[in-house]
Amino acid sequence: MPYNVLIVEDQPILAMGVEDAVEALGHCTIGIASNATDALKYLDTADIALVDVNLDDGATGPDIGRQMANANVAVLFMTSDPSALGAGVRNTLGVMEKPMMDLEMIEAIQFVADYRSGTSVPVAPKKLKIFAH
């Protein structure tokens, strides 16, 4: 099943790489946001959000993730600083540390899609730190 995916990333080249992986898996990128204001515009249309921690407007990723998760969006953080998330953000799935190989990114996106579908127990990529809730 294809999902509407929001990419929350302030580095255009990284965002384009994530977008390529999302679309290679058959999902639709509904937007690329580089700050909280832009990201939260997709609150009602995103099924999945791939969120960096540090954005154009500061370390707003955790708050974006929290609000997205509260709106029933499956949230996975992708950041070079996983420690900024502490033990995790309530109701979000987990975090993948950047940089990632292309295959690791595809595995992470597939994990979130499998989780969202609820049809199987998703297999977590090796680099994925799952948050306990």
C-alpha positions as CSV (number, residue, x, y, z in Angstrom):
1,M,0.0,0.0,0.0
2,P,1.5,3.4,-0.9
3,Y,1.7,6.0,1.8
4,N,1.9,9.8,1.8
5,V,5.4,10.6,3.2
6,L,6.6,13.9,4.6
7,I,10.3,14.5,4.6
8,V,11.4,17.0,7.3
9,E,15.0,17.8,6.4
10,D,16.8,21.2,5.9
11,Q,19.6,19.9,3.7
12,P,18.3,19.8,0.1
13,I,20.7,17.1,-1.1
14,L,19.8,14.8,1.8
15,A,16.1,15.5,1.3
16,M,16.3,14.6,-2.4
17,G,18.1,11.3,-1.5
18,V,15.3,10.4,0.9
19,E,12.7,11.4,-1.7
20,D,14.3,9.1,-4.2
21,A,14.1,6.2,-1.7
22,V,10.5,6.9,-0.8
23,E,9.4,6.9,-4.4
24,A,11.5,3.9,-5.3
25,L,9.4,2.0,-2.7
26,G,6.2,3.2,-4.4
27,H,5.2,5.8,-1.9
28,C,4.3,9.5,-2.6
29,T,6.4,12.3,-1.2
30,I,3.8,14.9,-0.3
31,G,6.3,17.6,0.8
32,I,9.8,18.5,2.0
33,A,9.8,20.8,4.9
34,S,12.9,22.5,6.4
35,N,11.2,24.0,9.5
36,A,8.3,23.4,11.9
37,T,5.9,25.8,10.3
38,D,6.2,24.1,6.9
39,A,6.2,20.6,8.4
40,L,3.0,21.1,10.4
41,K,1.1,22.1,7.3
42,Y,1.1,18.4,6.4
43,L,-0.3,17.2,9.8
44,D,-3.6,16.1,8.2
45,T,-2.3,14.6,5.0
46,A,0.9,12.7,6.0
47,D,0.8,9.0,6.8
48,I,4.5,8.8,7.5
49,A,7.0,11.5,8.6
50,L,10.8,11.2,8.3
51,V,12.1,13.9,10.6
52,D,15.5,15.4,11.3
53,V,16.2,16.9,14.7
54,N,18.0,20.1,13.8
55,L,16.3,22.2,11.1
56,D,16.3,25.8,9.8
57,D,14.5,27.0,12.9
58,G,16.6,25.1,15.4
59,A,16.1,21.8,17.2
60,T,12.4,21.7,16.4
61,G,12.3,18.1,15.1
62,P,11.3,16.5,18.4
63,D,8.3,18.8,18.7
64,I,7.3,18.2,15.1
65,G,7.6,14.4,15.6
66,R,5.5,14.6,18.8
67,Q,2.7,16.6,17.1
68,M,2.8,14.3,14.0
69,A,2.6,11.2,16.2
70,N,-0.3,12.7,18.1
71,A,-2.1,13.1,14.7
72,N,-1.6,9.4,14.0
73,V,1.4,9.9,11.7
74,A,4.1,7.2,11.9
75,V,7.2,9.1,12.7
76,L,10.8,8.0,12.3
77,F,13.7,10.4,13.2
78,M,16.7,10.5,10.9
79,T,19.5,12.5,12.5
80,S,23.2,12.8,12.9
81,D,22.6,13.4,16.6
82,P,20.4,10.6,18.1
83,S,21.5,11.6,21.6
84,A,19.4,14.8,21.2
85,L,16.3,12.6,21.5
86,G,17.3,11.2,24.8
87,A,15.2,8.1,25.6
88,G,12.9,8.9,22.7
89,V,9.8,11.0,21.8
90,R,6.5,9.6,23.0
91,N,4.5,7.7,20.3
92,T,7.3,7.9,17.7
93,L,9.0,4.8,16.4
94,G,12.6,5.4,16.7
95,V,15.7,7.0,15.2
96,M,18.2,6.1,12.4
97,E,21.6,7.8,12.7
98,K,22.9,9.7,9.7
99,P,24.8,9.2,7.5
100,M,23.1,6.2,6.1
101,M,23.9,4.0,3.1
102,D,21.1,3.9,0.5
103,L,20.1,0.4,1.5
104,E,19.8,1.4,5.1
105,M,17.5,4.3,4.2
106,I,15.3,2.0,2.1
107,E,15.2,-0.5,5.0
108,A,14.2,2.2,7.4
109,I,11.4,3.6,5.2
110,Q,10.1,0.0,4.6
111,F,10.1,-0.6,8.3
112,V,7.9,2.5,8.9
113,A,5.6,1.4,6.0
114,D,5.3,-2.1,7.4
115,Y,4.6,-0.7,10.9
116,R,2.0,1.6,9.5
117,S,0.2,-1.2,7.6
118,G,0.0,-3.3,10.7
119,T,-0.1,-6.4,8.6
120,S,3.1,-7.9,9.8
121,V,5.7,-7.5,12.5
122,P,8.3,-5.3,10.8
123,V,12.0,-6.2,10.9
124,A,14.0,-3.3,12.2
125,P,17.2,-2.3,10.4
126,K,20.4,-2.8,12.4
127,K,21.0,0.9,12.8
128,L,17.5,1.6,14.0
129,K,17.1,2.5,17.7
130,I,13.5,1.7,18.6
131,F,11.9,3.9,21.3
132,A,10.3,2.1,24.3
133,H,6.9,3.5,25.3
